[in-house]
Amino acid sequence: QVQLVESGGGLVEPGGSLNLSCVASGRTISNEVMAWYRQIPGKERELVSSISQTGTITYYADSVKGRFTISRDNAKNSVYLQMNDVNFEDTAVYFCEGARSWGPGTQVTVSS
């Protein structure tokens, strides 16, 4: 079974940037589609972005398209989410998902 751990969250001002990381352990994720989700208290978890096994195919929710970039490094068993030009609506707990596993999440708070 794969264990996923996110990091990189924190407090950021509007217009700022953050880079989230997700490191997998237990087995390789190189043959898995990986994704980032986010959740605000009281709301359903929403898909933010996903990336194919080789990284050639990516998906972005309309709300983050052009601002966020997903990437992966299969040699490091890791997936990343570069968040640029963040806004208040990006405040949420961000989760890494793949191989039928979820990480515990990392909090991102956008505040001035």
N, C-alpha and C positions, 0 to 999 in steps of 0.2 A: 504494500500500500504506500501511496505517496503522501508525504507530509509537506505542506506548504506554509511558508512563513513570509509575511509581508513586512516591509520596512520603508522608511522614507517619508512617512506622513508628518504632519506638523501644522504650525500656524504660518500662514502666508498672507500677504496683502493682495488686494485685487490688482491684477495685472502681473503678478509675480509668477514664479515657476517652482515646481517641485518635481522630483524624479522618484517614483515609487519602484521598489524592487520586490521581487518574489523569488525566493530560493526554494527549490524542491530537494527533498531527500527521500531516501528509501528505494527509489529506482529512477531510471532516466525518464524525463518527460519529452525527449526528442521526438517521440512518435505520437505526441498528444497535441490536439488543439488546446490552446491556453486562452484564458480570458480574464478580463478585469470587470468586476461589477462594483456598484456602489449602492449604499442604502442610507436613507435618512430615517430617523425614528418615526414610526407610524406609517411608513410607506413601504411599498414592495421593493425588493432588491432589483436594480435595473442593470442591464448589460451596457457597459461603457465601450468596450473594445475587445476584439478577439484577434488571434493570429494563428495561422496555419502551422503545421509541423516544421516546415522549412522557412517560414517567415515571408513567403512570397505573396500570401493572401491575407489581407487585414480587413477588419470591419470596424466602423466607428458609429456610435450613436450620433444623430444629427446635432445634438446639443454640444458635442465636443469636437466635431469634425473641423479640421484646420487648426486646432489648438493642442490636441493631445496626439502623442505618437506612441504606438506600442512596438516593442521589439523583443527579441529573445536572443539568448546566447546558449545554445544547446551544450556547448563544451562546459559551461558553468552551471548547467541545469537551472537556468534563471530566465525570468521574464521581467520586462520593465514597462513602466508607463511614464513617459515624459509629459508633464502637464505644464503648458505655457499659457500665459494670458488668462489666468484663472479668474473666476468671478464668484460672487457670493453663492450662486446656485451650485457650485462645485463642492460646497461643504457637505461632507458625508463620510461614512466609514467605507473604505475601499477594500474589496476582497479579491484575492487571486483564486481562480478556479481552473481545475483541469484534472484529468484522470479520475474523475468522480470524487475529487477531494476539494476541500475549501481551506483556505487559511483563516486565521482568527481575525484578520482585518487590521487596517491601520487608519487612524483618524486623520482626515484632512479638514482643516478649518480655515476658511478665507474670511479675514476680518481686517478692517482698517483701524 
